[in-house]
């Protein structure tokens, strides 16, 4: 019965944690999701805690990313098994600190409260490691469960998404410990306490810590939102760009069909010229929306330039391109900016490619995998590009800069931050999530863009092939999106938005992942403290 209860609690925790990612309005579940899990591992040895935590990760990532099956079943299984390891390692070490051994009543409260922040630090350090290990995949960080909770995520402009993850887990731990005191009878924790009033003092300390976290985060969030709302309502002149995104909705099995490439191009041409009527300053196409390699389709490339001239508008086009002819032929996943006169201004070649999607890591060693899986031959770009854009129809002439993130580049906070340090006033994410059909995948992807907007306090514009194409404010609000009959995924359309630009960079953009240094320091103190406990217990 105990094992069945443990399995039920693990699955319950995984389901509670998945729901906020797929249904943003259920964000509050993330603050309770870990509680059943902590009750499972609390009395386990590290080895068993690892197994249960690994199962937690398997169920979580399996439910969260089931749509990867549409691309590759084996890849989905392998990736789930790999990502679940981070949950396993978390449980292996978290159980050591979850209910610390107390050698004196004087240390009782201090050690139990400290354990909360030690374990939360462990979680975010593992998330950070996941963000760069083996090319990195910081997909669906715990923080992203709050993508609809605009008030709570404002602190990301100081701590990055890591701080939001930290406080979500800290709240889970506080509630877990409060529940243990209030409702669990005959527990060894209560049996230990013999000093009158100590247990009550401990409980009050937990409540005070919980209240302090909520007041700090929600108070700061309210301050940020009020300050920015005052800025928007101020009647003074503002830097505004009118930007349009187009969403062609080309199914993945038709995207590279040479027989219909002209139909695809005409579709984007029609959407672009319709957007130009709204006097946009910039029109953005999705990733690889140009149906062929730009240099290999000379006639269509000429038609593209002619279309841009007809629109009298700058157009940013996602296209596969070729380059480095003298040394050897290389293929790139690129964003190309055309001026209103049809001339190319700049291009950006994607620097962070998708392993086993756009290239094969260690190709000389494991290149044989291409015989079993269809994988691209793209090369990484050498540097990030800052693009210029000018307002043409506003009363105030605006000269702005923007950076482009292709596909899943927006999930890497450090990569995005570098663009803002270089001077980007706003960001464009062009992507193609057609692989995954009408599933939560496009929304899970957009969650990263929401956090990049808040971290760097810049607008983020998303142009995608099949959705979710939208405009995100620096506060993390989705201002508008491409819709058809109320649907946002697998629809054709366009959307225009007046984007308000604001100078000034927040703490996170200036100083980066300082919060991670705090988390690492907490981990160091945790293991040092544990070592001292082990030393004293042997005396």
BELTA-V643122 format. One line per field, one symbol per residue. burial: 1 if it has 9 or more other C-alpha atoms within 8 Angstrom, else 0. Layout:
burial: ???
This chain:
burial: 00000100111111111111110100101111111111111101010111111111111111111111100010110001101111111111111111110000001110111011111111111111111100011101101111101111111111111111111111111111111010000000010010000110011011101100110011111101100000000000001111111111110000110000100110111011101100111111111111111100100010001111101111111111110000001111111111111101001111101011111100000110000000100111100111101110010001011111111111111011101110111111111111010000111111111111111111111111111111111111110111110001111111111011100001111001111100110110010000001000000
